[in-house]
């Protein structure tokens, strides 16, 4: 009732998934995640600052020169 189960850690498979940012046109909110081959976007982390984006890239070993696809 008061305690929920922890969600399993997200796994990133570079062979099948593509990193992306889902951006809101109205609010400017950005959510980092991965696009699966069937086009489904899986949310991973809310991005508020450039440091959070760097942390997302570091956590999933995404190099800085690799562009993130933006979904509007």
mmCIF file of the N, C-alpha and C atoms, coordinates in Angstrom:
data_MODEL
# 
_entry.id   MODEL 
# 
loop_
_atom_site.group_PDB 
_atom_site.id 
_atom_site.type_symbol 
_atom_site.label_atom_id 
_atom_site.label_alt_id 
_atom_site.label_comp_id 
_atom_site.label_asym_id 
_atom_site.label_entity_id 
_atom_site.label_seq_id 
_atom_site.pdbx_PDB_ins_code 
_atom_site.Cartn_x 
_atom_site.Cartn_y 
_atom_site.Cartn_z 
_atom_site.occupancy 
_atom_site.B_iso_or_equiv 
_atom_site.pdbx_formal_charge 
_atom_site.auth_seq_id 
_atom_site.auth_comp_id 
_atom_site.auth_asym_id 
_atom_site.auth_atom_id 
_atom_site.pdbx_PDB_model_num 
ATOM 1   N N  . UNK A 1 1  ? 0.813  -1.174 0.000   1.00 0.00 ? 1  UNK A N  1 
ATOM 2   C CA . UNK A 1 1  ? 0.000  0.000  0.000   1.00 0.00 ? 1  UNK A CA 1 
ATOM 3   C C  . UNK A 1 1  ? 0.870  1.256  0.000   1.00 0.00 ? 1  UNK A C  1 
ATOM 4   N N  . UNK A 1 2  ? 1.835  1.327  0.918   1.00 0.00 ? 2  UNK A N  1 
ATOM 5   C CA . UNK A 1 2  ? 2.655  2.526  1.006   1.00 0.00 ? 2  UNK A CA 1 
ATOM 6   C C  . UNK A 1 2  ? 3.957  2.415  0.226   1.00 0.00 ? 2  UNK A C  1 
ATOM 7   N N  . UNK A 1 3  ? 4.389  1.207  0.017   1.00 0.00 ? 3  UNK A N  1 
ATOM 8   C CA . UNK A 1 3  ? 5.655  1.013  -0.665  1.00 0.00 ? 3  UNK A CA 1 
ATOM 9   C C  . UNK A 1 3  ? 5.404  0.336  -2.005  1.00 0.00 ? 3  UNK A C  1 
ATOM 10  N N  . UNK A 1 4  ? 6.024  0.866  -3.019  1.00 0.00 ? 4  UNK A N  1 
ATOM 11  C CA . UNK A 1 4  ? 5.866  0.259  -4.333  1.00 0.00 ? 4  UNK A CA 1 
ATOM 12  C C  . UNK A 1 4  ? 7.144  -0.493 -4.693  1.00 0.00 ? 4  UNK A C  1 
ATOM 13  N N  . UNK A 1 5  ? 7.007  -1.391 -5.601  1.00 0.00 ? 5  UNK A N  1 
ATOM 14  C CA . UNK A 1 5  ? 8.174  -2.136 -6.057  1.00 0.00 ? 5  UNK A CA 1 
ATOM 15  C C  . UNK A 1 5  ? 9.048  -1.237 -6.906  1.00 0.00 ? 5  UNK A C  1 
ATOM 16  N N  . UNK A 1 6  ? 10.325 -1.500 -6.839  1.00 0.00 ? 6  UNK A N  1 
ATOM 17  C CA . UNK A 1 6  ? 11.247 -0.744 -7.679  1.00 0.00 ? 6  UNK A CA 1 
ATOM 18  C C  . UNK A 1 6  ? 11.083 -1.192 -9.120  1.00 0.00 ? 6  UNK A C  1 
ATOM 19  N N  . UNK A 1 7  ? 11.146 -0.233 -10.017 1.00 0.00 ? 7  UNK A N  1 
ATOM 20  C CA . UNK A 1 7  ? 11.074 -0.557 -11.431 1.00 0.00 ? 7  UNK A CA 1 
ATOM 21  C C  . UNK A 1 7  ? 12.413 -1.141 -11.860 1.00 0.00 ? 7  UNK A C  1 
ATOM 22  N N  . UNK A 1 8  ? 12.399 -2.130 -12.733 1.00 0.00 ? 8  UNK A N  1 
ATOM 23  C CA . UNK A 1 8  ? 13.676 -2.696 -13.188 1.00 0.00 ? 8  UNK A CA 1 
ATOM 24  C C  . UNK A 1 8  ? 14.476 -1.659 -13.971 1.00 0.00 ? 8  UNK A C  1 
ATOM 25  N N  . UNK A 1 9  ? 15.782 -1.769 -13.879 1.00 0.00 ? 9  UNK A N  1 
ATOM 26  C CA . UNK A 1 9  ? 16.654 -0.832 -14.585 1.00 0.00 ? 9  UNK A CA 1 
ATOM 27  C C  . UNK A 1 9  ? 16.461 -0.986 -16.091 1.00 0.00 ? 9  UNK A C  1 
ATOM 28  N N  . UNK A 1 10 ? 16.456 0.124  -16.774 1.00 0.00 ? 10 UNK A N  1 
ATOM 29  C CA . UNK A 1 10 ? 16.292 0.097  -18.222 1.00 0.00 ? 10 UNK A CA 1 
ATOM 30  C C  . UNK A 1 10 ? 17.583 -0.404 -18.853 1.00 0.00 ? 10 UNK A C  1 
ATOM 31  N N  . UNK A 1 11 ? 17.444 -1.215 -19.858 1.00 0.00 ? 11 UNK A N  1 
ATOM 32  C CA . UNK A 1 11 ? 18.625 -1.673 -20.571 1.00 0.00 ? 11 UNK A CA 1 
ATOM 33  C C  . UNK A 1 11 ? 18.631 -1.034 -21.955 1.00 0.00 ? 11 UNK A C  1 
ATOM 34  N N  . UNK A 1 12 ? 19.803 -0.760 -22.437 1.00 0.00 ? 12 UNK A N  1 
ATOM 35  C CA . UNK A 1 12 ? 19.972 -0.116 -23.735 1.00 0.00 ? 12 UNK A CA 1 
ATOM 36  C C  . UNK A 1 12 ? 20.761 -1.043 -24.631 1.00 0.00 ? 12 UNK A C  1 
ATOM 37  N N  . UNK A 1 13 ? 20.163 -1.425 -25.741 1.00 0.00 ? 13 UNK A N  1 
ATOM 38  C CA . UNK A 1 13 ? 20.826 -2.270 -26.726 1.00 0.00 ? 13 UNK A CA 1 
ATOM 39  C C  . UNK A 1 13 ? 21.089 -1.423 -27.968 1.00 0.00 ? 13 UNK A C  1 
ATOM 40  N N  . UNK A 1 14 ? 22.331 -0.968 -28.173 1.00 0.00 ? 14 UNK A N  1 
ATOM 41  C CA . UNK A 1 14 ? 22.611 -0.089 -29.306 1.00 0.00 ? 14 UNK A CA 1 
ATOM 42  C C  . UNK A 1 14 ? 22.337 -0.731 -30.665 1.00 0.00 ? 14 UNK A C  1 
ATOM 43  N N  . UNK A 1 15 ? 22.292 -2.050 -30.711 1.00 0.00 ? 15 UNK A N  1 
ATOM 44  C CA . UNK A 1 15 ? 22.037 -2.718 -31.986 1.00 0.00 ? 15 UNK A CA 1 
ATOM 45  C C  . UNK A 1 15 ? 20.575 -2.575 -32.415 1.00 0.00 ? 15 UNK A C  1 
ATOM 46  N N  . UNK A 1 16 ? 19.672 -2.465 -31.443 1.00 0.00 ? 16 UNK A N  1 
ATOM 47  C CA . UNK A 1 16 ? 18.253 -2.418 -31.794 1.00 0.00 ? 16 UNK A CA 1 
ATOM 48  C C  . UNK A 1 16 ? 17.561 -1.122 -31.391 1.00 0.00 ? 16 UNK A C  1 
ATOM 49  N N  . UNK A 1 17 ? 18.103 -0.396 -30.421 1.00 0.00 ? 17 UNK A N  1 
ATOM 50  C CA . UNK A 1 17 ? 17.446 0.817  -29.943 1.00 0.00 ? 17 UNK A CA 1 
ATOM 51  C C  . UNK A 1 17 ? 18.244 2.051  -30.325 1.00 0.00 ? 17 UNK A C  1 
ATOM 52  N N  . UNK A 1 18 ? 17.520 3.156  -30.497 1.00 0.00 ? 18 UNK A N  1 
ATOM 53  C CA . UNK A 1 18 ? 18.149 4.421  -30.857 1.00 0.00 ? 18 UNK A CA 1 
ATOM 54  C C  . UNK A 1 18 ? 17.855 5.442  -29.755 1.00 0.00 ? 18 UNK A C  1 
ATOM 55  N N  . UNK A 1 19 ? 18.881 6.121  -29.210 1.00 0.00 ? 19 UNK A N  1 
ATOM 56  C CA . UNK A 1 19 ? 18.627 7.139  -28.191 1.00 0.00 ? 19 UNK A CA 1 
ATOM 57  C C  . UNK A 1 19 ? 17.932 8.347  -28.808 1.00 0.00 ? 19 UNK A C  1 
ATOM 58  N N  . UNK A 1 20 ? 17.016 8.955  -28.037 1.00 0.00 ? 20 UNK A N  1 
ATOM 59  C CA . UNK A 1 20 ? 16.263 10.093 -28.559 1.00 0.00 ? 20 UNK A CA 1 
ATOM 60  C C  . UNK A 1 20 ? 15.799 10.986 -27.420 1.00 0.00 ? 20 UNK A C  1 
ATOM 61  N N  . UNK A 1 21 ? 15.427 12.211 -27.782 1.00 0.00 ? 21 UNK A N  1 
ATOM 62  C CA . UNK A 1 21 ? 14.824 13.164 -26.851 1.00 0.00 ? 21 UNK A CA 1 
ATOM 63  C C  . UNK A 1 21 ? 13.413 13.452 -27.333 1.00 0.00 ? 21 UNK A C  1 
ATOM 64  N N  . UNK A 1 22 ? 12.447 13.298 -26.445 1.00 0.00 ? 22 UNK A N  1 
ATOM 65  C CA . UNK A 1 22 ? 11.075 13.699 -26.774 1.00 0.00 ? 22 UNK A CA 1 
ATOM 66  C C  . UNK A 1 22 ? 10.883 15.085 -26.183 1.00 0.00 ? 22 UNK A C  1 
ATOM 67  N N  . UNK A 1 23 ? 10.593 16.054 -27.044 1.00 0.00 ? 23 UNK A N  1 
ATOM 68  C CA . UNK A 1 23 ? 10.521 17.453 -26.637 1.00 0.00 ? 23 UNK A CA 1 
ATOM 69  C C  . UNK A 1 23 ? 9.096  17.974 -26.786 1.00 0.00 ? 23 UNK A C  1 
ATOM 70  N N  . UNK A 1 24 ? 8.683  18.769 -25.818 1.00 0.00 ? 24 UNK A N  1 
ATOM 71  C CA . UNK A 1 24 ? 7.375  19.407 -25.877 1.00 0.00 ? 24 UNK A CA 1 
ATOM 72  C C  . UNK A 1 24 ? 7.530  20.785 -26.508 1.00 0.00 ? 24 UNK A C  1 
ATOM 73  N N  . UNK A 1 25 ? 6.711  21.078 -27.484 1.00 0.00 ? 25 UNK A N  1 
ATOM 74  C CA . UNK A 1 25 ? 6.763  22.387 -28.135 1.00 0.00 ? 25 UNK A CA 1 
ATOM 75  C C  . UNK A 1 25 ? 6.239  23.464 -27.188 1.00 0.00 ? 25 UNK A C  1 
ATOM 76  N N  . UNK A 1 26 ? 5.213  23.144 -26.427 1.00 0.00 ? 26 UNK A N  1 
ATOM 77  C CA . UNK A 1 26 ? 4.565  24.138 -25.564 1.00 0.00 ? 26 UNK A CA 1 
ATOM 78  C C  . UNK A 1 26 ? 5.402  24.495 -24.339 1.00 0.00 ? 26 UNK A C  1 
ATOM 79  N N  . UNK A 1 27 ? 5.879  23.489 -23.621 1.00 0.00 ? 27 UNK A N  1 
ATOM 80  C CA . UNK A 1 27 ? 6.545  23.744 -22.343 1.00 0.00 ? 27 UNK A CA 1 
ATOM 81  C C  . UNK A 1 27 ? 8.064  23.680 -22.423 1.00 0.00 ? 27 UNK A C  1 
ATOM 82  N N  . UNK A 1 28 ? 8.595  23.095 -23.471 1.00 0.00 ? 28 UNK A N  1 
ATOM 83  C CA . UNK A 1 28 ? 10.039 22.954 -23.586 1.00 0.00 ? 28 UNK A CA 1 
ATOM 84  C C  . UNK A 1 28 ? 10.590 21.775 -22.804 1.00 0.00 ? 28 UNK A C  1 
ATOM 85  N N  . UNK A 1 29 ? 9.707  20.982 -22.214 1.00 0.00 ? 29 UNK A N  1 
ATOM 86  C CA . UNK A 1 29 ? 10.137 19.821 -21.438 1.00 0.00 ? 29 UNK A CA 1 
ATOM 87  C C  . UNK A 1 29 ? 10.800 18.801 -22.356 1.00 0.00 ? 29 UNK A C  1 
ATOM 88  N N  . UNK A 1 30 ? 11.874 18.191 -21.868 1.00 0.00 ? 30 UNK A N  1 
ATOM 89  C CA . UNK A 1 30 ? 12.586 17.174 -22.633 1.00 0.00 ? 30 UNK A CA 1 
ATOM 90  C C  . UNK A 1 30 ? 12.673 15.895 -21.812 1.00 0.00 ? 30 UNK A C  1 
ATOM 91  N N  . UNK A 1 31 ? 12.411 14.771 -22.470 1.00 0.00 ? 31 UNK A N  1 
ATOM 92  C CA . UNK A 1 31 ? 12.516 13.466 -21.841 1.00 0.00 ? 31 UNK A CA 1 
ATOM 93  C C  . UNK A 1 31 ? 13.455 12.621 -22.690 1.00 0.00 ? 31 UNK A C  1 
ATOM 94  N N  . UNK A 1 32 ? 14.480 12.074 -22.059 1.00 0.00 ? 32 UNK A N  1 
ATOM 95  C CA . UNK A 1 32 ? 15.422 11.211 -22.759 1.00 0.00 ? 32 UNK A CA 1 
ATOM 96  C C  . UNK A 1 32 ? 14.925 9.779  -22.691 1.00 0.00 ? 32 UNK A C  1 
ATOM 97  N N  . UNK A 1 33 ? 15.173 9.051  -23.760 1.00 0.00 ? 33 UNK A N  1 
ATOM 98  C CA . UNK A 1 33 ? 14.753 7.656  -23.793 1.00 0.00 ? 33 UNK A CA 1 
ATOM 99  C C  . UNK A 1 33 ? 15.274 6.972  -25.036 1.00 0.00 ? 33 UNK A C  1 
ATOM 100 N N  . UNK A 1 34 ? 14.640 5.858  -25.361 1.00 0.00 ? 34 UNK A N  1 
ATOM 101 C CA . UNK A 1 34 ? 15.090 5.047  -26.486 1.00 0.00 ? 34 UNK A CA 1 
ATOM 102 C C  . UNK A 1 34 ? 13.911 4.689  -27.379 1.00 0.00 ? 34 UNK A C  1 
ATOM 103 N N  . UNK A 1 35 ? 14.183 4.644  -28.679 1.00 0.00 ? 35 UNK A N  1 
ATOM 104 C CA . UNK A 1 35 ? 13.180 4.240  -29.657 1.00 0.00 ? 35 UNK A CA 1 
ATOM 105 C C  . UNK A 1 35 ? 13.484 2.804  -30.059 1.00 0.00 ? 35 UNK A C  1 
ATOM 106 N N  . UNK A 1 36 ? 12.488 1.948  -29.933 1.00 0.00 ? 36 UNK A N  1 
ATOM 107 C CA . UNK A 1 36 ? 12.651 0.552  -30.336 1.00 0.00 ? 36 UNK A CA 1 
ATOM 108 C C  . UNK A 1 36 ? 12.407 0.431  -31.842 1.00 0.00 ? 36 UNK A C  1 
ATOM 109 N N  . UNK A 1 37 ? 12.749 -0.697 -32.433 1.00 0.00 ? 37 UNK A N  1 
ATOM 110 C CA . UNK A 1 37 ? 12.566 -0.857 -33.884 1.00 0.00 ? 37 UNK A CA 1 
ATOM 111 C C  . UNK A 1 37 ? 11.117 -0.690 -34.346 1.00 0.00 ? 37 UNK A C  1 
ATOM 112 N N  . UNK A 1 38 ? 10.158 -0.975 -33.473 1.00 0.00 ? 38 UNK A N  1 
ATOM 113 C CA . UNK A 1 38 ? 8.755  -0.825 -33.872 1.00 0.00 ? 38 UNK A CA 1 
ATOM 114 C C  . UNK A 1 38 ? 8.250  0.607  -33.696 1.00 0.00 ? 38 UNK A C  1 
ATOM 115 N N  . UNK A 1 39 ? 9.127  1.537  -33.269 1.00 0.00 ? 39 UNK A N  1 
ATOM 116 C CA . UNK A 1 39 ? 8.766  2.940  -33.151 1.00 0.00 ? 39 UNK A CA 1 
ATOM 117 C C  . UNK A 1 39 ? 8.281  3.358  -31.778 1.00 0.00 ? 39 UNK A C  1 
ATOM 118 N N  . UNK A 1 40 ? 8.259  2.438  -30.823 1.00 0.00 ? 40 UNK A N  1 
ATOM 119 C CA . UNK A 1 40 ? 7.805  2.756  -29.464 1.00 0.00 ? 40 UNK A CA 1 
ATOM 120 C C  . UNK A 1 40 ? 8.902  3.514  -28.719 1.00 0.00 ? 40 UNK A C  1 
ATOM 121 N N  . UNK A 1 41 ? 8.532  4.634  -28.077 1.00 0.00 ? 41 UNK A N  1 
ATOM 122 C CA . UNK A 1 41 ? 9.481  5.425  -27.295 1.00 0.00 ? 41 UNK A CA 1 
ATOM 123 C C  . UNK A 1 41 ? 9.365  5.024  -25.836 1.00 0.00 ? 41 UNK A C  1 
ATOM 124 N N  . UNK A 1 42 ? 10.492 4.686  -25.216 1.00 0.00 ? 42 UNK A N  1 
ATOM 125 C CA . UNK A 1 42 ? 10.529 4.294  -23.812 1.00 0.00 ? 42 UNK A CA 1 
ATOM 126 C C  . UNK A 1 42 ? 11.189 5.411  -23.008 1.00 0.00 ? 42 UNK A C  1 
ATOM 127 N N  . UNK A 1 43 ? 10.429 6.039  -22.111 1.00 0.00 ? 43 UNK A N  1 
ATOM 128 C CA . UNK A 1 43 ? 10.956 7.115  -21.270 1.00 0.00 ? 43 UNK A CA 1 
ATOM 129 C C  . UNK A 1 43 ? 11.984 6.565  -20.293 1.00 0.00 ? 43 UNK A C  1 
ATOM 130 N N  . UNK A 1 44 ? 13.066 7.316  -20.106 1.00 0.00 ? 44 UNK A N  1 
ATOM 131 C CA . UNK A 1 44 ? 14.078 6.918  -19.142 1.00 0.00 ? 44 UNK A CA 1 
ATOM 132 C C  . UNK A 1 44 ? 14.295 8.013  -18.106 1.00 0.00 ? 44 UNK A C  1 
ATOM 133 N N  . UNK A 1 45 ? 14.454 9.261  -18.558 1.00 0.00 ? 45 UNK A N  1 
ATOM 134 C CA . UNK A 1 45 ? 14.833 10.322 -17.632 1.00 0.00 ? 45 UNK A CA 1 
ATOM 135 C C  . UNK A 1 45 ? 14.333 11.669 -18.130 1.00 0.00 ? 45 UNK A C  1 
ATOM 136 N N  . UNK A 1 46 ? 13.834 12.469 -17.204 1.00 0.00 ? 46 UNK A N  1 
ATOM 137 C CA . UNK A 1 46 ? 13.470 13.850 -17.496 1.00 0.00 ? 46 UNK A CA 1 
ATOM 138 C C  . UNK A 1 46 ? 14.746 14.682 -17.533 1.00 0.00 ? 46 UNK A C  1 
ATOM 139 N N  . UNK A 1 47 ? 14.891 15.495 -18.567 1.00 0.00 ? 47 UNK A N  1 
ATOM 140 C CA . UNK A 1 47 ? 16.090 16.318 -18.739 1.00 0.00 ? 47 UNK A CA 1 
ATOM 141 C C  . UNK A 1 47 ? 15.716 17.775 -18.471 1.00 0.00 ? 47 UNK A C  1 
ATOM 142 N N  . UNK A 1 48 ? 16.323 18.351 -17.432 1.00 0.00 ? 48 UNK A N  1 
ATOM 143 C CA . UNK A 1 48 ? 16.068 19.753 -17.098 1.00 0.00 ? 48 UNK A CA 1 
ATOM 144 C C  . UNK A 1 48 ? 17.278 20.638 -17.371 1.00 0.00 ? 48 UNK A C  1 
ATOM 145 N N  . UNK A 1 49 ? 18.469 20.055 -17.269 1.00 0.00 ? 49 UNK A N  1 
ATOM 146 C CA . UNK A 1 49 ? 19.700 20.829 -17.435 1.00 0.00 ? 49 UNK A CA 1 
ATOM 147 C C  . UNK A 1 49 ? 20.653 20.084 -18.371 1.00 0.00 ? 49 UNK A C  1 
ATOM 148 N N  . UNK A 1 50 ? 21.629 20.788 -18.923 1.00 0.00 ? 50 UNK A N  1 
ATOM 149 C CA . UNK A 1 50 ? 22.636 20.108 -19.750 1.00 0.00 ? 50 UNK A CA 1 
ATOM 150 C C  . UNK A 1 50 ? 23.424 19.048 -18.964 1.00 0.00 ? 50 UNK A C  1 
ATOM 151 N N  . UNK A 1 51 ? 23.570 19.256 -17.658 1.00 0.00 ? 51 UNK A N  1 
ATOM 152 C CA . UNK A 1 51 ? 24.284 18.273 -16.839 1.00 0.00 ? 51 UNK A CA 1 
ATOM 153 C C  . UNK A 1 51 ? 23.507 16.956 -16.767 1.00 0.00 ? 51 UNK A C  1 
ATOM 154 N N  . UNK A 1 52 ? 22.182 17.038 -16.720 1.00 0.00 ? 52 UNK A N  1 
ATOM 155 C CA . UNK A 1 52 ? 21.377 15.815 -16.703 1.00 0.00 ? 52 UNK A CA 1 
ATOM 156 C C  . UNK A 1 52 ? 21.480 15.078 -18.035 1.00 0.00 ? 52 UNK A C  1 
ATOM 157 N N  . UNK A 1 53 ? 21.573 15.827 -19.128 1.00 0.00 ? 53 UNK A N  1 
ATOM 158 C CA . UNK A 1 53 ? 21.758 15.191 -20.431 1.00 0.00 ? 53 UNK A CA 1 
ATOM 159 C C  . UNK A 1 53 ? 23.119 14.505 -20.496 1.00 0.00 ? 53 UNK A C  1 
ATOM 160 N N  . UNK A 1 54 ? 24.148 15.149 -19.954 1.00 0.00 ? 54 UNK A N  1 
ATOM 161 C CA . UNK A 1 54 ? 25.479 14.535 -19.907 1.00 0.00 ? 54 UNK A CA 1 
ATOM 162 C C  . UNK A 1 54 ? 25.468 13.276 -19.043 1.00 0.00 ? 54 UNK A C  1 
ATOM 163 N N  . UNK A 1 55 ? 24.736 13.309 -17.939 1.00 0.00 ? 55 UNK A N  1 
ATOM 164 C CA . UNK A 1 55 ? 24.640 12.138 -17.061 1.00 0.00 ? 55 UNK A CA 1 
ATOM 165 C C  . UNK A 1 55 ? 23.922 10.992 -17.772 1.00 0.00 ? 55 UNK A C  1 
ATOM 166 N N  . UNK A 1 56 ? 22.884 11.306 -18.538 1.00 0.00 ? 56 UNK A N  1 
ATOM 167 C CA . UNK A 1 56 ? 22.168 10.290 -19.319 1.00 0.00 ? 56 UNK A CA 1 
ATOM 168 C C  . UNK A 1 56 ? 23.107 9.644  -20.329 1.00 0.00 ? 56 UNK A C  1 
ATOM 169 N N  . UNK A 1 57 ? 23.865 10.483 -21.034 1.00 0.00 ? 57 UNK A N  1 
ATOM 170 C CA . UNK A 1 57 ? 24.817 9.955  -22.017 1.00 0.00 ? 57 UNK A CA 1 
ATOM 171 C C  . UNK A 1 57 ? 25.880 9.083  -21.343 1.00 0.00 ? 57 UNK A C  1 
ATOM 172 N N  . UNK A 1 58 ? 26.363 9.508  -20.179 1.00 0.00 ? 58 UNK A N  1 
ATOM 173 C CA . UNK A 1 58 ? 27.396 8.743  -19.476 1.00 0.00 ? 58 UNK A CA 1 
ATOM 174 C C  . UNK A 1 58 ? 26.843 7.411  -18.964 1.00 0.00 ? 58 UNK A C  1 
ATOM 175 N N  . UNK A 1 59 ? 25.619 7.420  -18.442 1.00 0.00 ? 59 UNK A N  1 
ATOM 176 C CA . UNK A 1 59 ? 25.028 6.204  -17.878 1.00 0.00 ? 59 UNK A CA 1 
ATOM 177 C C  . UNK A 1 59 ? 24.860 5.118  -18.934 1.00 0.00 ? 59 UNK A C  1 
ATOM 178 N N  . UNK A 1 60 ? 24.508 5.524  -20.158 1.00 0.00 ? 60 UNK A N  1 
ATOM 179 C CA . UNK A 1 60 ? 24.263 4.542  -21.215 1.00 0.00 ? 60 UNK A CA 1 
ATOM 180 C C  . UNK A 1 60 ? 25.380 4.514  -22.259 1.00 0.00 ? 60 UNK A C  1 
ATOM 181 N N  . UNK A 1 61 ? 26.517 5.115  -21.970 1.00 0.00 ? 61 UNK A N  1 
ATOM 182 C CA . UNK A 1 61 ? 27.707 5.114  -22.843 1.00 0.00 ? 61 UNK A CA 1 
ATOM 183 C C  . UNK A 1 61 ? 27.392 5.609  -24.248 1.00 0.00 ? 61 UNK A C  1 
ATOM 184 N N  . UNK A 1 62 ? 26.682 6.728  -24.322 1.00 0.00 ? 62 UNK A N  1 
ATOM 185 C CA . UNK A 1 62 ? 26.367 7.351  -25.608 1.00 0.00 ? 62 UNK A CA 1 
ATOM 186 C C  . UNK A 1 62 ? 27.387 8.469  -25.815 1.00 0.00 ? 62 UNK A C  1 
ATOM 187 N N  . UNK A 1 63 ? 28.214 8.383  -26.848 1.00 0.00 ? 63 UNK A N  1 
ATOM 188 C CA . UNK A 1 63 ? 29.256 9.405  -27.035 1.00 0.00 ? 63 UNK A CA 1 
ATOM 189 C C  . UNK A 1 63 ? 28.654 10.777 -27.354 1.00 0.00 ? 63 UNK A C  1 
ATOM 190 N N  . UNK A 1 64 ? 29.344 11.847 -26.947 1.00 0.00 ? 64 UNK A N  1 
ATOM 191 C CA . UNK A 1 64 ? 28.836 13.208 -27.188 1.00 0.00 ? 64 UNK A CA 1 
ATOM 192 C C  . UNK A 1 64 ? 28.669 13.544 -28.669 1.00 0.00 ? 64 UNK A C  1 
ATOM 193 N N  . UNK A 1 65 ? 29.472 12.923 -29.527 1.00 0.00 ? 65 UNK A N  1 
ATOM 194 C CA . UNK A 1 65 ? 29.361 13.237 -30.956 1.00 0.00 ? 65 UNK A CA 1 
ATOM 195 C C  . UNK A 1 65 ? 28.185 12.523 -31.622 1.00 0.00 ? 65 UNK A C  1 
ATOM 196 N N  . UNK A 1 66 ? 27.574 11.587 -30.927 1.00 0.00 ? 66 UNK A N  1 
ATOM 197 C CA . UNK A 1 66 ? 26.405 10.877 -31.457 1.00 0.00 ? 66 UNK A CA 1 
ATOM 198 C C  . UNK A 1 66 ? 25.164 11.758 -31.257 1.00 0.00 ? 66 UNK A C  1 
ATOM 199 N N  . UNK A 1 67 ? 24.522 12.187 -32.342 1.00 0.00 ? 67 UNK A N  1 
ATOM 200 C CA . UNK A 1 67 ? 23.356 13.062 -32.182 1.00 0.00 ? 67 UNK A CA 1 
ATOM 201 C C  . UNK A 1 67 ? 22.147 12.293 -31.642 1.00 0.00 ? 67 UNK A C  1 
ATOM 202 N N  . UNK A 1 68 ? 21.372 12.966 -30.800 1.00 0.00 ? 68 UNK A N  1 
ATOM 203 C CA . UNK A 1 68 ? 20.139 12.386 -30.288 1.00 0.00 ? 68 UNK A CA 1 
ATOM 204 C C  . UNK A 1 68 ? 18.988 12.871 -31.168 1.00 0.00 ? 68 UNK A C  1 
ATOM 205 N N  . UNK A 1 69 ? 18.194 11.945 -31.638 1.00 0.00 ? 69 UNK A N  1 
ATOM 206 C CA . UNK A 1 69 ? 17.045 12.301 -32.464 1.00 0.00 ? 69 UNK A CA 1 
ATOM 207 C C  . UNK A 1 69 ? 16.023 13.012 -31.590 1.00 0.00 ? 69 UNK A C  1 
ATOM 208 N N  . UNK A 1 70 ? 15.470 14.120 -32.082 1.00 0.00 ? 70 UNK A N  1 
ATOM 209 C CA . UNK A 1 70 ? 14.450 14.854 -31.333 1.00 0.00 ? 70 UNK A CA 1 
ATOM 210 C C  . UNK A 1 70 ? 13.079 14.526 -31.903 1.00 0.00 ? 70 UNK A C  1 
ATOM 211 N N  . UNK A 1 71 ? 12.173 14.176 -31.014 1.00 0.00 ? 71 UNK A N  1 
ATOM 212 C CA . UNK A 1 71 ? 10.798 13.860 -31.390 1.00 0.00 ? 71 UNK A CA 1 
ATOM 213 C C  . UNK A 1 71 ? 9.914  14.958 -30.828 1.00 0.00 ? 71 UNK A C  1 
ATOM 214 N N  . UNK A 1 72 ? 9.107  15.576 -31.675 1.00 0.00 ? 72 UNK A N  1 
ATOM 215 C CA . UNK A 1 72 ? 8.214  16.643 -31.221 1.00 0.00 ? 72 UNK A CA 1 
ATOM 216 C C  . UNK A 1 72 ? 6.787  16.169 -31.191 1.00 0.00 ? 72 UNK A C  1 
# 
